[in-house]
């Protein structure tokens, strides 16, 4: 799917994310970095062997938006990059993510 047909805008962003399978204890949590973020999901770089369809729990923070704890499902894997779709994301968190995306999408780092 290309950017013109996507339902939600996505941006490249580098955020620290804690990730683990929902059926595993918290002690198995790994720390990964994001590649992209949208209202409906994110992609991360992860060396863990998470297969497509795996249900995971992710935790991350965004500036001025606080902490997020979200269930997600792995939708695709390309090398070390996992594409994940959020599951049952509360509207308040979706709005906060969208607000963050709008605030940073025009910012260019030098």
SVG drawing of the C-alpha trace seen along z (x, -y; Angstrom):
<svg xmlns="http://www.w3.org/2000/svg" viewBox="-12 -22 34 39">
<polyline fill="none" stroke="black" stroke-width="0.4" points="0.0,0.0 1.5,-3.4 1.2,-6.7 -1.6,-7.9 -3.9,-5.1 -3.2,-4.9 -6.0,-5.8 -3.7,-7.6 -0.6,-9.8 2.6,-8.2 5.9,-9.9 9.4,-8.7 10.2,-9.0 12.8,-7.7 11.2,-6.7 12.2,-4.1 9.7,-1.3 9.4,1.6 7.9,4.7 6.9,8.2 4.5,10.9 1.2,10.6 1.5,14.2 5.0,13.7 6.0,12.2 7.2,8.6 10.7,9.9 10.9,10.8 10.4,7.2 12.9,5.9 13.7,2.3 13.5,1.4 13.4,-1.8 10.6,-3.0 10.9,-3.7 7.5,-5.1 4.4,-6.0 0.7,-6.6 -2.6,-6.8 -3.2,-3.1 0.2,-1.5 4.0,-1.7 7.0,0.0 10.0,0.8 13.5,2.2 13.6,5.4 16.0,8.4 13.5,10.6 11.9,13.4 8.3,12.1 6.3,13.7 3.4,12.1 0.3,12.5 2.1,12.3 0.2,10.2 2.4,7.9 2.3,5.3 4.1,2.1 4.9,-0.8 6.3,-4.2 6.1,-7.9 5.7,-10.9 6.5,-14.5 3.5,-16.3 1.4,-13.2 2.6,-10.9 2.9,-7.2 1.2,-4.7 0.5,-1.0 -1.0,0.6 -1.7,4.1 -0.7,4.6 -0.5,7.3 2.5,7.8 1.2,7.3 4.5,7.6 8.2,8.2 10.9,7.0 14.3,8.0 14.6,6.4 11.7,4.1 8.3,5.1 5.0,3.4 2.4,3.4 -1.2,2.4 -2.7,1.1 -5.5,3.2 -8.5,1.5 -6.6,-1.8 -8.6,-4.2 -9.7,-7.3 -7.9,-9.5 -4.6,-7.8 -5.3,-7.9 -6.0,-11.6 -2.8,-12.2 -0.7,-10.3 -2.4,-12.2 -1.7,-15.5 2.0,-14.5 2.3,-13.6 0.8,-16.9 3.2,-18.8 6.3,-17.1 5.7,-16.3 7.1,-19.6 10.1,-19.6 13.4,-18.9 16.5,-18.1 19.8,-19.5"/>
</svg>
